[in-house]
Amino acid sequence: MPGEGEQLTGVSDNAYNLTSVLYHAAQGGTQYAKYIEDADKEGDQELADFFREVQQQDADRAKRARALLMDRQ
């Protein structure tokens, strides 16, 4: 039985959820670039490294969400 979101949009709830994860991971990866720049400007290597780490995690998450979404089309 389709969920309410699927009934309204024609997009499955799972496809919508994966798309949302993909979008937010990609958006976060872009935002982290600014955070990295700010930390580098202040000479805070530990913080810059942390932001690079979470940026990579979001990149990996986006790739996985995209692959899962493609598998379900």
GIVEN-V934468 format. One record per pair of residues at least 12 apart in sequence whose ideal C-beta (glycine too) atoms are under 6 Angstrom apart, sorted by the first residue. I is the first residue (numbers start at 0). J is the second residue. Records with the same first field share a line. If there is no record, write none. Layout:
# GIVEN-V934468
I=J + J
This chain:
# GIVEN-V934468
17=64 + 67 + 68
20=64
21=61 + 64 + 65
24=57 + 60 + 61
25=61
27=57
28=54 + 57 + 58
31=50 + 54
34=50
35=47 + 50 + 51
